[in-house]
Amino acid sequence: MKKMYIVTYHNGEYEDSVEFNLVAFSNREDAEFFIEEIIEYWDNPEYPPYLNFLLNPEIHSSLRWMGIQLDENAFDVQEIPFLF
C-alpha cells in the first residue's frame, strides 16, 4: 500500500489555536524538506517559486491576519495510507 505524507500546521491546544493541512507528498523526505523551506523563507521576500501558494504577499498577509505566526514546532508530517 502506498502512503502519502501530509504537512500539517497546528499551533496549540487552546481555543484560538489554528490547525490545517498544507500539502501532500509521496515521500517523507520531501515533506520534511518543505517544512525546512517554509521556516527559512517565512519572512524572506526572496522565496522560491514553489512556495508562492503559501508565501506570496496576499496569502501571507491573510495568514498573519488570521493570527498565524511562524511556530517551528507547529509543523508536522502525518503519514496516511493512499488507496489509489
NORJOHU-V547187 format. One record per pair of residues at least 12 apart in sequence whose C-alpha atoms are under 8 Angstrom apart, sorted by the first residue. I is the first residue (numbers start at 0). J is the second residue. If there is no record, write none. Layout:
# NORJOHU-V547187
<<I J> <I J>>
This chain:
# NORJOHU-V547187
<<0 80> <0 81> <0 82> <1 80> <1 81> <1 82> <2 25> <2 26> <2 78> <2 79> <2 80> <2 81> <3 23> <3 24> <3 25> <3 26> <3 78> <3 79> <3 80> <3 81> <4 23> <4 24> <4 25> <4 26> <4 27> <4 30> <4 76> <4 77> <4 78> <4 79> <5 20> <5 21> <5 22> <5 23> <5 24> <5 30> <5 76> <5 77> <5 78> <5 79> <6 20> <6 21> <6 22> <6 23> <6 30> <6 31> <6 34> <6 74> <6 75> <6 76> <6 77> <7 19> <7 20> <7 21> <7 22> <7 73> <7 74> <7 75> <7 76> <7 77> <8 20> <8 21> <8 73> <8 74> <8 75> <9 73> <9 74> <10 70> <10 72> <10 73> <11 73> <17 67> <27 76> <30 76> <31 76> <34 74> <37 50> <38 69> <38 71> <41 54> <41 69>>
